[in-house]
Structures are given as C-alpha cells and as structure tokens.
C-alpha cells in the first residue's frame, strides 16, 4: 500500500490531481440551477452585448459595472448557445487546472513534496468551491492567478530566449485586469514602484523585465480604456462600481461595518429563512441619500457616491480605519456584517484562512529579513498580491475576493517555507 501511494504521488500531476476534477464536476451537477443567481445574468448579458458589437449601452444608460474579461471568456459559449451547465463544467476544469499549474510552478523552486503539500492545500480549499457551480468570475480568476505564477516560474533566467514568457505573462496579467478591474490600480502602482526603483538601481535587468510585463498588461487594457474614455470622458476608467463600494465602506454610522449593499438594502435577505431581513436598519440611515443618487445618470451616480464617501472619510477618519479592519476580517472570515445574525458557515472559513494568515505573517517576516536575497520574480508575485489586498481592503470586500489570489500567496509561502526550513516527512533517527 505504501509503495502504491508513493507511485501515485510520483505520477504526472494531471493524473495526481484528477480526483479533484471529478469532485468539481460532481459539485457542478449537484448544485446546478436553471435560475440565475448572484451576478450570473449580468455577465451573460455582457457576453451577448459583445456578440452584438458593443459592451455597454450608450449614454445615459452606461453600464461598466465590471470589466469585459469574463464576458469575453463566455462569448464562445453564448455564440454556440451551449447549455448553461457546460459553462459551469468549464469552471470545474479551470479550477482543476489552477491546482496543476500551481504545483508545476512551485516544483520549479522546491521539492516535489513541498509542491504537493501546498497544491493539495489549494485543491482542498473548500471556500473556493462555492462559485464553481455559478457563472461567476472566481474560477477563471483563480486559474489566471495560478497561470501567472507558472509563467513567472518559467521566466526565471533573464536571457533573451525567455521573451515569450515575458509577453505571455504580460498578456495574462492584462486579461486578469480586464476580469477583475481592481488590478488596474495594482498595475498603475507597480509602474510607479518600478520606475522609482529604476532611478535608484539604474539599468537593472530584472526591473526592466518587470516593467515590460506591466506595460504589456496595460497595453492589453488600452482598447478597453479608450472605449470607456469615449463613453465617459474619464482616463484610466475601468468601471463604475468603485464609487458605490467606497460609499458603503466609508459609512460613519456606528454599528455598521462597511460591507456592500444594494439600493434596496436586501443583499443579505432571503438567504436563510431563519434570519430576518435587515433592510429596514440600512434604510433608516441611507434611503434618502441613495434615492437621490439613483435618480442620476449611472456615471454621475459613481461620482456622487465617491463625493459622499470622501466626505465621510475626511470627517470620520477613525471610523473608516475601523471599517478597514472589519473589511480585512471579512476578506478572510466573512465577518462582521451589519445588523446580521452570525451563521455557523463562518467557522468553516476560519479554519483554512487562519492557516493562511499564519503563513502570511511568517513569510512576510522572513521576506523582509532576507530582502536582499529574494529573487525579483518573487517580489513581482508579492507586489501584485500586496497591492491587490491593499486596494481590496479600502473598498467593500468579501471572501470570494480574497481566495482568488490564494494561488499567488501559496507560491510565495512555498518558496519561503523551502528556504527557511529543511523539510522532511519523517523524523530523523
């Protein structure tokens, strides 16, 4: 039995992790529904728009709530008019491939044992299972995160033969940005950081390669940014959802923790019949304000939300800081939520994400202590992840916005773990 397990572990990773593909397909079949849930209808509608030759309706009904990355992914399925369950099975395949790619990336830096352990952690990360059976961006985003670390691992040597990996990496990060528009601000931040670094360390080949990657990613976003500029007159405008999210995040009301809600305040209503709807509590403080804003054209709504949010932050900075702390907790554990009873599902988030939080603190300390000896490509992974988490913590966020970068984190953790410890499966006699 022992030899059989050893042989199985040493097989091709596509075979080793194939049971998880089967598990994901079973989850899709079991929980598949013929009714739209969450944001499914919006993504599918955007894909239909693309097939008709446009993305957003014209003014004044402009809709740029999310980027075009996931709708572009959906276009072939919509064009072929395949059953909806096929798209969800594609999600299962993407989630499975993210495991394989993460394993292959880690294995280029560590032993097969460490690569297997960290990849199995991601494979068993059941928090990520909840969107597999929905037409949502998370399985695609997780796949792109794993593909990024794989391409970074393939791009270790800074020689000219690796240009294709640099190009591929830039294109993948660019598509990730079109899928999760918050990465647009990550790219702009990285350009600033690398430009400053280049002034200090002139002609640094690693810096130049990283800048090339970020520029390629921005260039891929160029057509979309030109499109949004023509619609709105705003530069670097990836979407109109940021103002609304910042509005909720900046709430100065005591007893509210900054989580997002919709204009009818029913985002947390109807999920559990045992928990009463909390719309009335939100309505008392926000209805008059939101009714005024929603009477405006959509792009003007975004500006109005941002104006109120900035005023709230300036007038109540400590409350905003407290909301950020609550937001970080929501990213990891899904709590706290305003006027909302706690549910036992929260316990299941605490278990794996406490492990990740522990590794995060440990890896950060080791990275800072050995900052001169950390390869530049690891810094690129850390930079993308850190800026993403920073910007995510400043606006309303949820666990599904955290777990999509878990492959990036696990790649970093595995590298640090391998360098900090001599790992063995057995005790030394």
N, C-alpha and C positions, 0 to 999 in steps of 0.2 A: 504493500500500500504506500509506504514511504517513497519507494522508487518511482511508483506511478505518479504520485503528486509532483515529485521533482521533475519527471519528464514532461508533465503537463505544463508546469511553470516555465520550462525552457522552450516551449513551442513558440511559434510565430505569435506576436501579440494580438493579431486579428483573431486568432483562434482562442487564445487565452481569455480574452475579454468577450468572446461571442455569447456566453450566457447572459451578459447584461443586455445585449441587443435583443435577445429573446424576451428578457424581462420587460424592456421598454415597449416592445411591440404588444405584449400582453396587457400592459398598463393602458396603452392607447385603445386597444379593443374593448377592454373592460369599461373604461370611463368615457368612451366616445359618445358624443351627444349630437343630435341633429339640430339643436338650437344654438344660436350664437351666445358665447359667454365672454365676459370681460371686454377686451378691445378687438376681438376677432373680426367683427363686422367692419370696423374701420380699416384694418389692414387689408382685408379682402376688397373693400370698396376702392381703396387707393390703387390696388393692383388692376382693377377694372378701369380706373381712370387712365392709367398708363397705357393700357391697350387701346384706349380711345384717343390717345395723343396728347394728354395733359395730365398734370398731377393734382394741382389744387384748382378748385373752381375760381373763376375770375372775381375781382372785387365787386361788391363789398363782402362776398361770401368766401373769402380766402380761408383755406384750411391747411395749415402747416403744423398740425399738432405733433406729428412725428416725421422723421426722415424717410427717404424713399428706399432705404436698403432692404428692409424686409418685404415691402410690396414688390420690389424688383425680383426678389427671390421667388415670390408667389406667382409672378407673371406666367411662366410656362405652365403651371398647374391650372391657372384660371383660363388661359388660352385654350388648353386641351380639354377643359371642362371635366377634369377628373373628379371622382368622388372626394368629398372633404377628408375622409379618413386616410386617403393616400398622402395628403399633405402632413397629416399627423404622424403617419408612419415614417415620412421623411424626417420629421423631428426626432423620432426614435433613432434613426440612422445617424443623424448629426450628433446626437448626444453620445452614441456609441463611439463614433469616430473621434470625438473630443478626448475620450479616455485613451484610445490608441495613440493619438498624436502626443498627448501629454507624456505617456510612457516613453515614446521614442525620443522626445526632447530631453527628458530627464536622464535617460540612459546615455546620452552623449556626454554627460558631465559626471555621472555617478555610476555605481554598480547596478547590475540588473535587480538586485534585491531591493535597494532603496527606490529605484524607479517603480518597481512593482508595488511596494507598500504605499507610496504616495498616489499612484494611479488608482489603486484599489480604494483608497480613501475617497477620491473623486468619484469613482464608479459607484460607491456605496453612499454617496452624499444625497440622501433621500429628499432633502429640501428642494433639490433641483428637479425632482420627478413631477412636481405639481403643475408645470407648464408643458410637459411633453405631449399631453393629450389635448392641448389647445393650440389654436393658430395664433401664436404669440412669438415675440422676438427672442425669448430667452434661449431656447435650444440652438438657434443659429448664432447668437452672440457667444454662447459658451464654446461652440465649435470654432468660431473665429479667434477667440482668446487662446484656445489650445493650438490652433494653426499658427498664431503669432509666435508662441514660444518654440514651436517646432522649427519655423523658418529662422528664428534667431539662433537656435542651436545649430542649424545647418550653415550659418553665416559666421562661424567662429573665427576663421582665419581671414585677416584683412588683405586678401590678394584679389587681383583683377578678375579671376575666374569666378568669384562669388557675386558678381554684379547682378546676376539673375535673381539671387536670393534677396538682395537689397531691393530690387524692383518689385519682386513678389511681396516682400514684407510691407513695403510702402502701399501697394495696392490693397492688401488685406486690411491694414490699419485704416486706410481710406474708406473701404467698404464698411468696416466696423463703425466708423464715424457716421456714415450715412444711415446705419442701422440704429445706433444709439447716439443721438446728436450731442449729448454732453461731452463726448470725446472730441468734438470740435474745439472746445475750450482747453482740453488737455493738449491738443496739437499746438495751439497758439502759445500755451505756457511752455511747452518743450522747446519751441523755436526760440523763445526769449532766453531760456536757461542755457541752451547750447550755444547761442550767439554770444552770451556773456562769457561762457567757458572758453569759446574760441578766442576772445580778446585776451584772456589770461594765458591760455595754453595755445599759442599760435601754431597753425598747420598740424593740429592733432588729427591723425587719420581716422581714429575712432569717432571723434566728434563730427568730423566731416561726413562719415558714413551715416551717423545717426541723423544729422541734419538732412541728408539726402532722403532718408526714409520718411521723415516728417514732411518734407516738401512734396514728395511723390503723393503722400496721403492727402495733403491739401490740394494738390493739383487734381486728383480724382474727384474731390468735392467741388472743384471750380465750376463745372457746368450747373450743378445744383445751386450753388451760391449766386451765380449770375441770374438764374431763374428766380430765386427768392428776391434778389435785388430789383429785378424788373417788376415783380409783383408788389413789393413793399417800399422800395427806395432805401432799404437798410443794408449795410455791408455786414458780411460775416453773420448773416441771419439764417440759422439752421432751422428754427421752428418758433412757434408762438405759444408753446406750453410753459415756458420758463417763468413768465410773469405770474401766472396763476399758481404755480408751485411755490414760488418765492412768497407770494401773498400769504398762503396758508402757513408756510414755515415761519413767517415773521409775526404771527399772531401775538398781540400783547395781553390777551385775555388769560387771567390766572385759571388754572385747571385745564387749559388747552396746551397740547404738546407739539403742535406744528405739523401734524400729519395732513395729507392732502384730502380734500373732499370735493364733491361736485356741486353745481349751482343749486341743486335741490337738497343737498346735505344728506343723501341717502347711501353714501358709499359703503357704510358698514351695516346697512339694514337688509334684512331678508336672508342673510347667510345662515343664520341659526335662529330657529323659531323660539328658542328658549331665551334669547337675548332681545330685549325691547329695542325698538328703533330710537336712535339718539338724535334724529334730525332736528327736533324742537330745540334742544340745547344749543346747537350751532345756529339755528335760525334766529334766536334771540339776539345774538351778537353780530351776525353777518348778513342777514337777509336784506336789509335796507341798502347796504353798501354794494352787495353783489347784484341786486336788481338794477341799480343804476349802471353798473359796469356792463352787464349783459345786454343792456339796451343799445350799446355802442357797436360799431363795426368790429369784426373779430381782431384785426391788428391793433385797433385803438384800445380794445379790451386788454390786450397784452401790455400796452404802455400804461394803462390806468392801474392794472394790478401791480406793476413794477413801482409806480409812483407811490402808491399806498404802502407797499412793502418797504421801500427805502425810508419813508417817513416813520414807519413802525420801528425799524432798526435803529434809526438815529435817535428817536425819542425813548426807546426801551432797549438799549443795547444789552443789558444783563439778561433780560428775558429772552432775547434772541440767542444769546450764548447758551442759556438753559435749554432752549428748543433744539439747538445743535447737538447738545449732549443727549437729549432724548432721541434725536434723529439717528445718531450713531447706534444707540441701543436698538432702534427699530430696524436699521440695516442688518444688524446681527441677530436680534432675537424677536423682532416683530412687536416689541412693546417699548414705551407705553402708547396708548391710544385714548383720546379724549372722550369722556362720558361713555366708556365702553367697558363691559364686563370682561374679565380675563377668561381665556379658554385654555384647556389643557394642551392644545396643539403647541402652545408656546414652549412647553417643556421639551418637546422634540427638537425645537430649534436650538435650545440652549446646549444640548449635548455636543453636536459636531462643531458648532460655532465657538464654543468655549475652547475647544482644542485648537481651532484656527487662531483665535485671539492669543492663546498662549504661544503658539509658534510665531505669530506676528511680532509679539514683543521680544521674544528671544532672537529672532532673525534680525530685527531692527538693531538691537544692541550689538550683535556680532558684526553686522554690516558696518555700523558706524565705527566700531573699534578697529576694523580692518579695511577702512575705506580706500586705502591706497592699493590694496591687493585684490579688490573686487573687479572682475572683468567688466569692460564697458557695456557689453550686451546685457549683463545682469542689471546694471544701472538703468538701461533703457526699459527693461521689464518693471523694475521698481518705480521708475519715474512715471510710466504710463499708469500703473496701479495706484500710486500715491495721489497723483493729481485727480484721477477719476474718483477715488474715495473722498478726497477733499471737497471737490465740487459737488459730489452727491450728498455730502453731509450738510451743505449750505442750503439745499432745497429739499422739499419733502421727499422722502425715500422709503423704500420697503425692502424686505429680504431678497426679493427677486432681482433687485438692482445691485445687490451685493454678490450673490452667488455666481453671477456671470463672469466675474474676474477671479473666482477661486482657482481656475487652472493657472492663471498668472501667479497667484500667491503660492500655490503648491510647487511650481517650478522654482521659485525663489527659495522657499523653505527647504526643498530637497537639496539644492546647491549648498546652502548654509549648513544644513544638517550633516552632509557628507564631509564638508571641510572642518566642522567643529568636533565631530566625533568619529571614532573608528567603529563602525557599526558591525556587529556580529549577531547572528541568530542564536548562537549557543554560548553558554557561559564558558570561559576559559578555565581549563583544569588547573 
